[in-house]
Amino acid sequence: MKLKKQVTVCGGAIFCVAVFSLYLMLDRVQHDPARRQSAGNFPRSQISVLQNRIEQLEQLLEENHQIISHIKDSVLELTDTGAISPSGHLPFRSANGSWVLPFDDRPTFLSVKPLDCQFALGRRSQTDLQMLDVYSLLSFDNVDGGVWKQGFEITYEPNEWDDEPLQVFVVPHSHNDPGWIKTFDKYYSDQTQHIFNNLVVKLAEDPRRKFIWSEISFFAKWWESADVHKQEAMRKLILSGQLEIVTGGWVMTDEANAHYSAMIDQLIEGHQWLEKNLGKTGPRSGWAVDPFGHSATMPYLLKRANMSSMLIQRVHYSIKKHFAATRSLEFMWRQAWDIESGTDMFCHMMPFYSYDVPHTCGPDPKICCQFDFKRLPGSRVNCPWKVPPRAITDANVAERAGVLLDQYRKKSKLFRSKVLLVPLGDDFRYDKALEWDQQYFNYQKLFDYMNSHPEMHVKAQFATLTDYFNAVYKANGVAPGTRPPDYPVLSGDFFTYADREDHYWSGYYTSRPFYKNLDRVLESHLRGAEILYSLAVAHVRRAGLEGRYPVSDYSLLTDARRNIGLFQHHDAITGTAKEAVVIDYGNRLLRSLVGLKRVIINAAHFLVIKNKDIYRFYQTEPFLETDDRRATQDSLPQRTLIELESTPRYLVLFNPIEQERLCVVTMLVNSARVRVLTEDGQTLPVQLSAQWVSAVEMSGEVYQASFMARLPALGLAVFHLYDSADAPMMLRSDTLLRIPGRGQSIRGLDPLPVRSQTVDAQPFYIQSQSLTLGFSGTTGLLESGNCYLSIT
């Protein structure tokens, strides 16, 4: 549009100059006495006068033609020399001879204003603990702490609980990874389904029994195969409070690699499933025992999801030791940019090495392991410390209760209230009915003994996570989610995690990068598909065409959301699963990607067609074709080659963001003669570039064609592509290859020239108005980058 206006203005200027020149010449003839005198020699008949005027006009037209030719040559010369300023709208050559296609002068993004950055320029969040400061204080050593290797010896006075008894909340749980050593489906069939089947029976046997569950992906799979009686039994357990759903996400998400939008989506997917199938409001407490480090993003999201409390586990052992020594293991987690308390989330940090039973009852794993009754003699699991558990009997209950209470009391000394949380579980626990009996019967005997002996000053019970948090709030006299008096406020995150010695969990930030990339590709397709589907269905319903449009595509959106959600699991996007499991994730992602492209094609087809009455949907013959394909889950995407003809091919572009967007569109074509028109017929400048089949060889059959497109917000744009001998706005790229050594021959193919240069060790730079990139002279790899941002 802009380029056409410029050409029109230029042509108009030429015409005005020509007319003005003609006027001057006629005026000169009429007022020149010499010409008048010479004219007097001719006969004064009308024919002679007319002939004289015709000769004058022919002379003037010739002079005018010379003027116009001169102006045209001047314009071409200006274009070739780059004399047109970059703010103009015609393509021009820069000083180094390369073609430059200027942007139009309309903004391509929202300006950054000082007010937008006030949160960064303002005063820092007022917190008691800022993690950057904490990190600078610690030496991150690993001093032997005795039985609590990573901590210190804990002592207490026996009468400390005389006035206020210790409240102990034992929380049975089973951590189920949706893929790790086994695939999601294999874990479900081998273990997880049995946990649910036992749960509905064993919890119903005694109303004092409690349990918590986190991963809705497994829960939904069980629910779909359970009969109505099991479903109703499960619903009753949840409504009665015996079973609590914690966090309620599709998975227990990774917090280092996952994009926040995917973290939100998997949380929404889990919560919506709960609401739809159980009619239950969202979970009240967050539970994250296995992500490898914890991000400040998570408390923010949980707070916005209407939760009031959360628990974390995998934190560097030096941090845990420091927090335990200062009794800061429970705190209000505040966002670093929050200068008040609107983002505060109450958080409990588990103090010891792991979330298994040996590391949850107290500081001594040798003793705690004796109270993991799944490890009773004869079991396939034993205690590494060589002291096995003993079943609780009337003869040993007093001694066993005293030993366990000692651990409870020591652990409670690390916290500010006399309310204690004791998780009771591990990975894929409670898959056998025997374990339910072993744990619940033996612990209930211990609880009954403790509770019936006032001199022990303890009240112990099974509980859910929210039961514990509510007791903490009640003990401190505050409402749920409110900061208890004197509890610290913290900002920051808990990366990088080390579980022992120098075992830092940081490799998973970059491991299996192919699948990390595939995750981001799928997320963007899901966002685009959801928008286009929503727009299309709105039009369909308004036009009364529900019978013609594939509204059932919604199932493809659901499938994609759940597979992306599954991949946010802390053993999936992290790359820490076994190879077979990774392949299973990849197949799920690819299947969803294919489905999302189908949704996008169907919706875009309906939206771009002008006469909706003639719309027809054909399952086997889609109207549009996507710009790339993947043959297998581990293959790179192959770009679609557009075969141009003299008749138009149509290119449909979609802008999935809510702002107008100016972008470079690059496509593969089979012709070096490319013409691109907008929907209203305007020709756009196109840059033709080489498609390289190797590092030093370009293809003679495939080319890259690039053009600038301005796309409406949340909108579609259609462009016409031609193979045209008349392509006045096509610009050919000029390639410079940096070659190591002089042994390789470089040959360009018409019409694309190639120049070569021997590599030297000096870095080289590519620079634009807002970005400078530095590359190694020897490897060609990116070494530095500077971005220039102007704030207006």
Residue pairs with C-beta under 8 A, 6 or more apart in sequence:
1 678
1 682
2 89
2 104
3 89
3 90
3 682
3 683
3 684
3 685
3 729
4 682
4 683
5 89
6 88
6 89
6 90
10 75
13 71
14 68
14 71
14 72
17 67
17 68
17 71
18 64
18 67
18 68
21 63
21 64
21 67
22 60
22 64
25 60
25 63
26 56
26 60
29 35
29 56
39 52
42 48
42 49
42 52
77 83
78 84
79 90
79 91
79 92
79 93
80 93
81 93
82 92
82 93
82 94
82 95
82 100
83 92
84 90
84 92
86 92
86 100
86 102
87 102
87 105
88 102
89 102
89 104
90 102
91 99
91 100
91 101
91 102
91 685
91 729
91 731
92 99
92 100
92 102
93 99
93 100
94 100
97 734
98 733
98 734
99 687
99 731
99 732
99 733
99 734
101 685
101 687
101 708
101 731
103 662
103 708
104 662
104 710
106 662
106 710
108 660
108 661
108 662
109 659
110 659
111 792
112 789
112 790
112 791
112 792
113 791
113 792
114 121
114 791
117 791
119 337
120 337
122 339
123 339
124 130
124 336
124 339
125 334
125 335
125 336
125 337
125 338
125 339
125 491
126 339
126 489
127 334
127 488
127 489
127 490
127 491
128 328
128 331
128 488
128 489
128 490
129 328
129 331
129 488
129 489
129 490
129 491
129 492
130 336
130 490
130 491
130 492
131 490
131 491
131 492
131 493
131 494
132 492
134 319
134 322
134 492
137 322
138 318
138 319
138 322
139 318
140 316
140 318
141 318
142 150
142 317
142 318
142 500
142 501
145 151
145 152
145 153
145 321
146 152
146 153
147 153
147 363
147 364
147 365
147 366
148 154
148 352
148 363
148 364
149 353
150 317
150 320
150 321
150 352
150 353
150 500
151 320
151 321
151 324
151 351
151 352
151 363
152 321
152 324
152 325
154 363
154 410
154 411
154 413
154 414
155 410
155 413
156 409
156 410
156 413
160 409
161 409
161 418
161 457
161 458
162 457
164 418
165 418
165 457
165 458
165 459
166 408
166 409
166 412
166 418
166 419
166 420
166 457
166 458
166 459
167 418
167 419
167 420
167 458
167 459
167 471
167 475
168 408
168 420
168 422
168 450
168 458
168 459
168 460
168 461
169 419
169 420
169 421
169 422
169 461
169 462
169 463
169 467
169 468
169 471
170 422
170 423
170 424
170 443
170 447
170 460
170 461
170 462
170 463
171 210
171 212
171 421
171 422
171 423
171 424
171 425
171 462
171 463
171 464
171 465
171 467
171 468
172 209
172 210
172 211
172 212
172 424
172 425
172 430
172 439
172 440
172 462
173 211
173 212
173 213
173 214
173 287
173 289
173 423
173 424
173 425
173 429
174 195
174 213
174 425
174 426
174 427
174 428
174 429
174 430
174 431
175 214
175 252
175 289
175 290
175 355
175 425
175 426
175 427
175 428
175 429
176 187
176 191
176 192
176 195
176 214
176 215
176 218
176 427
176 428
177 187
177 290
177 427
177 428
177 569
177 570
177 571
178 184
178 187
178 215
178 217
178 218
178 251
178 566
178 569
178 572
179 187
179 566
179 569
179 571
179 572
179 577
179 581
179 584
179 585
180 187
180 571
180 576
180 577
180 578
180 581
181 577
181 578
181 581
182 190
182 578
182 581
183 580
183 581
183 584
184 217
184 566
184 584
185 584
187 218
187 428
188 218
188 221
188 222
191 428
191 431
192 218
192 221
192 222
192 428
192 431
193 221
193 222
193 225
194 431
194 432
195 428
195 429
195 430
195 431
196 218
196 219
196 222
196 226
196 234
197 230
198 430
198 431
198 432
198 433
198 436
199 211
199 234
199 237
199 243
199 430
200 230
200 233
200 234
200 237
201 433
202 209
202 433
202 436
202 437
202 440
203 209
203 210
203 211
203 237
203 242
203 243
204 233
204 237
206 440
206 444
207 240
207 242
208 444
208 461
208 462
209 242
209 440
209 462
210 241
210 242
210 243
210 244
210 462
210 463
210 464
210 467
211 242
211 243
211 244
211 430
211 464
212 243
212 244
212 245
212 246
212 287
212 464
212 465
213 219
213 243
213 244
213 245
213 246
214 245
214 246
214 247
214 248
214 249
214 252
214 287
215 249
215 250
215 251
215 252
216 245
216 248
216 249
216 250
216 269
216 270
216 273
216 274
217 250
217 251
217 270
217 562
217 565
217 566
219 245
219 273
220 273
220 277
223 231
223 234
223 277
226 234
234 243
235 278
237 243
238 244
238 245
238 278
238 280
239 280
241 464
241 467
242 464
243 464
244 283
244 285
244 464
244 465
244 466
244 467
245 274
245 280
245 283
246 283
246 285
246 286
246 287
246 464
246 465
246 466
247 267
247 270
247 283
247 285
247 286
247 287
247 288
247 302
247 307
248 267
248 270
248 271
248 274
248 282
248 283
249 266
249 267
249 269
249 270
249 271
249 565
250 266
250 267
250 269
250 270
250 273
250 562
250 565
250 566
250 568
251 266
251 565
251 566
251 568
251 569
251 570
251 572
252 287
252 288
252 289
252 290
252 291
252 569
252 570
253 262
253 263
253 266
253 267
253 291
253 298
253 568
253 569
253 570
254 291
254 292
254 568
254 569
254 570
254 572
254 573
254 574
255 263
255 288
255 291
255 293
255 294
255 295
255 297
255 298
255 570
256 291
256 292
256 293
256 295
256 495
256 508
256 509
256 574
257 508
257 509
257 516
257 573
257 574
258 568
258 573
259 519
259 520
259 523
260 297
260 301
261 523
261 527
262 519
262 523
262 564
262 565
262 568
263 297
263 298
263 301
263 568
264 301
265 526
265 561
265 564
265 565
266 561
266 564
266 565
266 568
267 301
267 305
269 561
269 562
269 565
270 565
271 282
271 283
271 305
274 280
274 282
274 283
275 281
275 282
282 305
282 306
282 307
283 305
283 307
284 307
284 308
284 309
284 466
284 469
284 480
285 307
285 308
285 309
285 310
285 311
285 465
285 466
285 469
286 298
286 299
286 302
286 307
286 309
286 310
286 311
287 310
287 311
287 465
288 294
288 298
288 310
288 311
288 312
288 313
289 311
289 312
289 313
289 314
289 350
289 355
289 423
290 313
290 314
290 355
290 570
291 314
291 570
292 314
292 497
292 505
292 508
292 570
292 574
292 576
293 314
293 315
293 493
293 494
293 495
293 496
293 497
293 505
294 312
294 314
294 315
294 493
294 494
294 495
295 493
295 494
295 495
296 333
296 335
296 336
296 491
296 492
296 493
298 310
299 310
299 333
299 335
299 343
299 345
299 347
300 335
300 343
300 345
302 310
302 345
303 343
303 344
303 345
307 345
308 345
308 346
308 469
308 480
308 481
309 345
309 346
309 347
309 348
309 465
309 466
309 469
309 480
309 481
310 333
310 345
310 346
310 347
310 348
311 347
311 348
311 349
311 350
311 421
311 465
312 347
312 348
312 349
312 350
312 494
313 349
313 350
313 354
313 355
314 494
314 497
314 499
314 505
315 349
315 494
315 497
316 494
316 496
316 497
316 498
317 353
317 498
317 499
317 500
318 498
319 494
320 329
320 349
320 351
320 352
322 328
323 329
323 349
323 351
324 351
324 414
327 414
327 415
327 416
328 488
328 490
329 348
329 349
329 350
329 351
329 414
329 415
330 346
330 347
330 348
330 349
330 415
330 416
330 417
330 472
330 487
331 346
331 347
331 349
331 487
331 488
331 489
331 490
332 341
332 344
332 345
332 346
332 347
332 483
332 487
332 488
332 489
332 490
333 344
333 345
333 346
333 347
333 490
333 491
334 341
334 343
334 344
334 345
334 489
334 490
334 491
335 343
335 491
336 491
336 492
338 344
338 491
341 483
341 489
344 481
344 483
344 489
345 481
346 469
346 472
346 481
346 482
346 483
347 490
348 421
348 469
350 360
350 423
351 411
351 414
352 359
352 360
352 363
352 365
353 359
353 365
353 499
353 500
354 360
354 499
355 423
355 425
355 426
356 372
356 425
356 426
356 427
357 368
357 369
357 371
357 372
357 424
357 425
357 426
358 365
358 366
358 368
358 369
358 372
358 383
358 385
359 365
359 368
360 368
360 422
360 423
360 424
361 367
361 368
361 371
361 404
361 407
361 408
361 411
361 422
362 368
362 406
362 407
362 408
362 410
362 411
363 407
363 410
363 411
364 407
364 410
365 385
366 383
366 385
366 387
367 403
367 404
367 406
367 407
368 407
369 375
369 383
369 384
369 385
369 387
369 389
370 383
370 387
370 388
370 389
370 390
370 403
371 389
371 400
371 404
371 442
371 443
372 383
372 389
372 426
373 389
373 391
373 435
373 438
373 439
373 442
373 443
374 381
374 429
374 435
374 438
374 439
375 381
375 382
375 383
375 388
375 389
376 388
376 389
376 390
376 391
376 438
377 388
382 388
383 389
390 396
390 400
391 442
392 400
392 441
392 442
392 445
392 446
397 445
397 446
397 449
398 449
400 446
401 446
401 449
401 450
401 453
401 456
402 456
404 446
405 450
405 456
405 458
408 420
408 422
408 458
408 460
411 420
411 422
412 418
412 420
416 484
416 486
416 487
417 472
417 475
417 476
417 484
418 475
419 468
419 471
419 472
419 475
421 465
421 468
424 439
424 443
429 435
430 436
430 439
440 462
443 462
444 462
446 460
447 460
447 461
447 462
450 456
450 458
450 459
450 460
451 458
451 459
451 460
451 461
469 480
470 480
472 484
473 479
473 480
473 481
473 482
473 484
476 484
476 485
476 487
477 485
478 484
478 485
483 489
496 504
496 505
496 506
497 504
497 505
498 504
498 505
499 505
508 574
508 575
508 576
510 516
511 574
511 575
511 576
512 575
512 582
514 634
515 567
515 573
515 575
515 582
515 585
515 586
515 589
516 573
516 575
518 586
518 589
518 590
518 593
519 564
519 567
519 573
519 589
521 593
522 560
522 563
522 564
522 589
522 592
522 593
522 596
523 564
524 656
525 560
525 593
525 596
525 597
525 600
526 557
526 560
526 561
526 564
526 592
526 596
527 656
528 596
528 600
528 654
528 656
529 556
529 557
529 560
529 596
529 599
529 600
529 603
530 557
531 656
531 714
532 599
532 600
532 603
532 604
532 607
532 654
533 553
533 554
533 557
533 599
533 603
535 603
535 607
535 714
536 549
536 602
536 603
536 606
536 607
537 549
537 551
539 606
539 607
539 612
540 546
540 548
540 549
540 551
540 606
543 612
545 612
545 615
548 615
548 616
548 617
549 602
549 606
549 615
549 617
550 602
550 617
550 619
553 598
553 599
553 602
553 603
556 592
556 595
556 596
556 598
556 599
557 596
557 599
559 591
559 592
559 595
560 592
560 593
560 595
560 596
563 588
563 589
563 591
563 592
564 589
564 592
566 572
566 585
566 588
567 573
567 585
567 588
567 589
570 576
571 577
571 581
572 585
575 582
577 585
583 633
583 634
586 633
586 634
587 633
589 633
590 630
590 632
590 633
593 630
597 626
598 622
600 626
600 654
601 622
601 623
601 624
601 625
601 626
602 617
602 622
604 624
604 652
604 654
604 716
605 615
605 617
605 622
605 623
605 624
606 612
606 615
607 716
608 652
608 716
608 718
609 615
624 652
625 640
626 640
627 639
627 640
627 667
628 637
628 638
628 639
628 640
629 637
629 638
629 640
630 636
630 637
630 638
631 638
639 667
639 668
640 668
641 668
641 669
641 670
641 702
642 649
642 651
642 667
642 668
642 669
642 670
642 721
643 649
643 669
643 670
644 669
644 670
644 671
644 673
644 674
644 721
644 722
644 723
645 722
645 723
646 722
646 723
646 724
647 722
648 677
648 720
648 721
648 722
649 720
649 721
649 722
650 718
650 719
650 720
650 721
651 665
651 667
651 676
651 718
651 719
651 720
651 721
652 716
652 717
652 718
652 719
653 665
653 709
653 711
653 716
653 717
653 718
653 719
654 711
654 715
654 716
655 661
655 711
655 712
655 713
655 714
655 715
655 716
655 717
656 714
657 713
657 714
658 713
658 714
659 713
660 710
660 711
660 712
660 713
661 710
661 711
661 713
662 708
662 709
662 710
662 711
663 708
663 709
663 711
664 706
664 707
664 708
664 709
665 706
665 707
665 708
665 709
665 719
666 704
666 705
666 706
667 704
667 705
667 706
667 721
668 691
668 702
668 703
668 704
668 705
669 702
669 703
669 704
669 705
669 721
670 701
670 702
670 703
671 703
671 723
672 688
672 703
672 750
672 751
672 752
673 723
673 724
673 725
673 727
673 730
674 686
674 688
674 703
674 705
674 721
674 722
674 723
674 724
674 727
674 730
675 683
675 686
675 721
675 722
675 723
675 724
675 726
675 727
675 729
675 730
676 683
676 684
676 686
676 705
676 707
676 719
676 720
676 721
676 722
677 683
677 684
677 719
677 720
677 722
678 684
678 717
678 719
678 720
679 717
679 718
679 719
679 720
683 728
683 729
684 707
684 708
684 709
684 719
684 729
685 707
685 708
685 729
685 730
685 731
686 705
686 706
686 707
686 727
686 729
686 730
686 731
687 705
687 706
687 707
687 730
687 731
687 732
687 733
688 703
688 704
688 705
688 730
688 731
688 732
688 733
688 751
688 752
689 703
689 704
689 705
689 706
689 733
689 735
689 752
690 698
690 699
690 703
690 704
690 733
690 735
690 749
690 752
690 754
691 698
691 699
691 702
691 703
691 704
692 698
692 699
693 699
696 737
696 739
696 744
696 745
696 746
697 747
698 735
698 748
698 749
698 752
698 754
699 749
700 749
703 752
707 719
709 717
709 719
710 717
711 717
732 751
732 752
732 753
733 752
734 752
734 753
734 755
735 748
735 752
735 753
735 754
735 755
736 754
736 755
736 756
736 757
737 746
737 754
737 755
737 756
737 757
738 756
738 757
738 758
738 759
738 764
738 777
738 780
739 746
739 756
739 757
739 758
739 759
740 758
740 759
740 778
741 758
741 759
742 758
746 754
746 756
747 754
748 754
759 777
759 778
759 780
760 777
761 777
761 778
762 777
763 774
763 775
763 776
763 777
763 783
763 784
764 774
764 775
764 777
765 772
765 773
765 774
765 775
766 772
766 773
766 775
767 773
769 788
770 787
770 788
770 789
771 785
771 786
771 787
771 788
772 784
772 785
772 786
772 788
773 782
773 784
773 785
774 782
774 783
774 784
774 785
775 781
775 782
775 783
776 783
